[in-house]
Amino acid sequence: MIQSKVDPCIFYLKQDGSKVPKLIVDITVDDCAVAGHQSNVDWFMDELKKRFKITTGGRLKKHLGIDYKWIKDDEGMTSIVATMEKRVKDIIKSYEDASGLIAKEVDSPCIPGKVLQKNEGEIIEMDSFRSIVGKAMFFSTKLGYRTSSGTIQLAAHLSRPGQEHWDALGRLIGYLKQTKLPGMIYKTPESLRVISCKDTDFVNCTETRRSVGSDVQTVGCTLVGWEVGQQDGVGTSTTDDE
């Protein structure tokens, strides 16, 4: 099998010069997900059983904290719904228990254009703040692409959270609470066209003068990757940042 140059945990198998892999294997420690035609998957699992004692789970239902549901539409096309409902409920409960407040549902994870400032006053419940933001970060890297921007702002203030930061966390939790499907839907693509989009603001952080950039990648109109983060260098103009 060939190891991916992009992700060392991904291996794929090609045959007869074909550009399309007949098998793709994702390995995370001792958890393994295999994709391909059923006959190829069966062959691969049989070969593994000759060398290792393994447990097979059949069609993918749960992997690395994500639940998967397979749904067929009226035309017989299969879609995969990936969710983390239990994880999201745990995040909401952790916030409400720590703050003593009931999160109010809102339609955005953060206030557009608002940048959280460094807290110079009293530090409020730092351990609880870190724990909740950590859980939110795990969700945002797995499925919560909509919450990435709000989460990364909160993560910058883990050492000195103040009331402003708790208010912002409450808004993020309120957004998770109103989200009816905390996850993603994967559909059969009409083509495997790849599209990548990137954007950046200008001097989002007034302390370091660094900008925040973000990008998304889709394959066949399905979102497969996203990232939000502060840039390493200081941009002197919006063109420089881009």
C-alpha positions in Angstrom: 0.0 0.0 0.0 1.1 3.6 -0.6 1.4 6.0 2.2 -0.2 9.5 1.6 2.3 12.3 1.3 -0.3 14.7 2.9 -1.4 12.5 5.8 0.9 9.8 7.1 -2.1 7.9 8.6 -3.7 7.4 5.2 -2.8 4.4 3.0 -4.2 3.5 -0.3 -4.0 0.7 -2.8 -4.1 1.2 -6.6 -4.3 -1.5 -9.3 -3.5 -1.6 -13.1 -2.5 2.0 -13.3 -5.8 3.3 -12.2 -6.0 6.9 -10.8 -8.8 5.9 -8.4 -7.6 3.8 -5.4 -9.4 0.5 -5.0 -8.9 0.7 -1.2 -8.3 3.6 1.3 -7.3 2.9 4.9 -7.3 5.4 7.7 -5.3 4.3 10.8 -5.4 6.1 14.1 -3.4 4.1 16.8 -5.5 0.9 16.9 -8.6 2.2 15.2 -8.9 1.6 11.5 -11.5 2.7 8.9 -11.4 1.0 5.5 -13.1 2.4 2.4 -13.6 0.6 -1.0 -15.7 -1.9 -2.8 -17.0 -4.5 -0.4 -15.0 -7.3 -2.1 -11.8 -5.3 -1.6 -12.6 -4.5 2.0 -13.3 -8.2 2.7 -10.0 -9.2 1.2 -8.1 -6.6 3.2 -9.8 -7.7 6.5 -9.1 -11.3 5.8 -5.4 -10.5 5.3 -5.2 -8.6 8.5 -6.8 -11.5 10.4 -3.9 -13.7 9.3 -1.5 -11.5 11.1 -3.4 -9.8 14.0 -6.2 -10.4 16.3 -8.8 -7.8 15.3 -12.4 -6.9 15.9 -14.6 -5.9 13.0 -17.5 -3.5 13.4 -19.1 -3.8 10.0 -20.4 -0.7 8.3 -19.0 2.5 9.9 -21.2 3.6 12.8 -18.8 5.2 15.2 -15.2 6.4 14.8 -13.1 8.7 16.9 -16.1 10.2 18.7 -18.2 10.7 15.6 -21.5 8.8 15.0 -22.4 7.9 11.4 -25.9 7.2 10.0 -26.5 5.9 6.5 -29.6 7.2 4.8 -31.1 6.4 1.4 -33.2 8.9 -0.4 -36.2 8.2 -2.7 -33.9 7.8 -5.7 -31.8 5.2 -3.9 -28.8 7.5 -3.4 -26.9 7.0 -0.1 -25.9 9.9 2.2 -23.8 9.7 5.4 -24.8 11.9 8.3 -21.9 12.5 10.7 -22.9 13.9 14.1 -21.6 14.4 17.7 -24.8 14.9 19.5 -23.7 13.4 22.8 -20.5 15.5 22.7 -22.5 18.7 22.0 -24.9 18.0 24.8 -22.0 17.4 27.2 -20.5 20.8 26.2 -23.8 22.6 26.8 -24.3 20.9 30.2 -20.7 21.6 31.3 -21.2 25.3 30.6 -24.6 25.5 32.3 -23.3 23.6 35.4 -20.2 25.9 35.6 -22.0 29.2 35.0 -25.3 28.4 36.8 -27.0 29.9 33.7 -29.3 28.4 31.1 -27.7 29.1 27.7 -30.0 31.1 25.4 -30.3 30.0 21.8 -28.6 32.4 19.3 -28.1 32.3 15.5 -24.4 32.9 15.4 -21.5 31.6 17.4 -19.9 35.0 18.0 -20.6 38.7 17.4 -19.3 39.5 13.8 -16.5 42.0 14.0 -16.0 41.8 17.7 -12.5 40.9 19.0 -12.1 39.7 22.5 -9.6 41.8 24.6 -7.1 40.6 27.2 -8.5 40.5 30.6 -6.7 42.8 33.0 -9.2 42.3 35.9 -10.3 39.3 38.0 -9.8 35.8 36.6 -13.1 34.0 36.6 -13.3 30.2 37.0 -10.2 29.5 34.9 -10.2 25.7 35.2 -13.9 25.4 34.1 -13.3 27.8 31.3 -10.4 25.8 30.0 -12.3 22.5 30.2 -15.3 23.8 28.3 -13.3 25.6 25.6 -11.2 22.4 25.2 -14.3 20.3 24.6 -15.5 23.0 22.1 -12.2 22.9 20.3 -12.4 19.1 19.9 -15.8 19.4 18.3 -14.8 22.3 16.0 -11.8 20.4 14.6 -14.0 17.3 14.0 -17.3 18.6 12.7 -17.9 22.1 14.0 -16.6 24.2 11.2 -19.2 26.9 11.9 -17.8 27.3 15.4 -14.1 27.4 14.5 -13.8 31.2 14.5 -15.5 31.7 17.8 -13.7 28.9 19.4 -10.2 30.1 18.4 -10.9 33.5 19.9 -11.8 31.9 23.2 -8.8 29.6 23.1 -6.5 32.7 23.1 -7.7 33.7 26.6 -7.4 30.4 28.5 -5.0 31.8 31.1 -7.0 34.9 32.1 -10.7 34.5 31.3 -12.9 37.4 32.4 -16.6 38.2 32.2 -16.3 39.3 28.6 -14.9 35.9 27.7 -17.5 34.0 29.7 -20.2 36.0 27.9 -18.6 35.1 24.5 -18.5 31.4 25.6 -22.2 31.6 26.5 -22.9 32.8 23.0 -21.0 30.0 21.5 -22.9 27.5 23.7 -26.2 29.2 22.7 -25.4 28.6 19.1 -24.6 25.0 19.7 -27.9 24.7 21.5 -30.0 26.0 18.6 -28.1 23.9 16.0 -30.5 21.1 15.1 -27.8 19.0 13.3 -24.5 19.4 15.1 -22.5 17.7 12.2 -22.2 17.2 8.5 -23.9 15.4 5.6 -21.8 13.6 3.0 -23.5 12.9 -0.3 -22.5 11.0 -3.4 -20.7 13.6 -5.6 -21.5 14.1 -9.3 -17.8 14.7 -9.9 -14.6 14.8 -7.8 -13.9 18.5 -8.5 -11.7 20.1 -5.8 -12.4 23.7 -4.7 -10.4 25.6 -2.1 -11.3 29.0 -0.7 -9.3 31.2 1.6 -9.9 34.5 3.3 -8.3 36.7 5.9 -9.1 39.8 8.0 -6.6 42.6 8.7 -5.0 43.0 12.1 -7.6 41.0 14.0 -5.4 40.9 17.1 -4.6 44.5 18.2 -1.9 43.3 20.6 0.2 41.3 18.2 -0.9 43.1 15.0 -1.5 39.7 13.4 -4.4 38.7 11.2 -6.6 35.7 11.3 -6.9 33.6 8.2 -9.3 30.8 7.3 -9.8 28.3 4.5 -12.2 25.6 3.4 -11.7 22.7 0.9 -14.5 20.8 -0.8 -14.5 17.7 -3.0 -17.5 17.1 -5.1 -19.3 19.9 -3.2 -18.8 18.2 0.1 -16.8 19.9 2.8 -13.7 17.8 3.7 -11.4 20.3 5.4 -11.3 23.6 7.1 -8.9 25.7 9.2 -9.0 29.0 11.1 -5.9 30.5 12.7 -3.7 33.5 13.5 -1.1 34.1 10.9 2.6 33.7 11.8 3.7 37.0 10.4 2.5 40.6 10.6 0.9 41.8 7.5 1.4 45.4 6.5 -1.7 45.6 4.2 -4.8 43.5 3.4 -3.0 42.5 0.1 -0.1 41.3 2.1 -2.3 39.2 4.4 -4.1 37.6 1.4 
